[in-house]
């Protein structure tokens, strides 16, 4: 198996280790939504990880080694409403790929208790090694 074939598979495995979650938020009633948020974040990682290797493989020649740190917001239906690149040590092509990738991923509905003003902000890091 060539390195070009093996690399996307390795990246898919690394994706699971590069997701960063915010600390549990407080909802408006002062109760912690950490337990429901903690159970939802693995679903976000799984949704992204399921598509990662196949989507990234054709772009490997245009993407540089590095990381793209992003935040995106999901509404109550799990639709992406906002996306921002927070930091980028790769290149613009990889950052644009990450935005398109997130916007095209179908996410489950987040738990209502984790929403703040109807949205859930997810910080995430994509890395190419």
Secondary structure, DSSP 8 states (H G I E B T S, - for coil): --HHHHHHHHHHHHHHHS-------B-TTS-B-HHHHHHHHHHHHHHHHHHHHHHHHTTGGG--SEEEEEEEEEETTS-EEEEEEEEESS-HHHHHHHHHHHHHS------GGG-BTTEEEEEEEEEE-
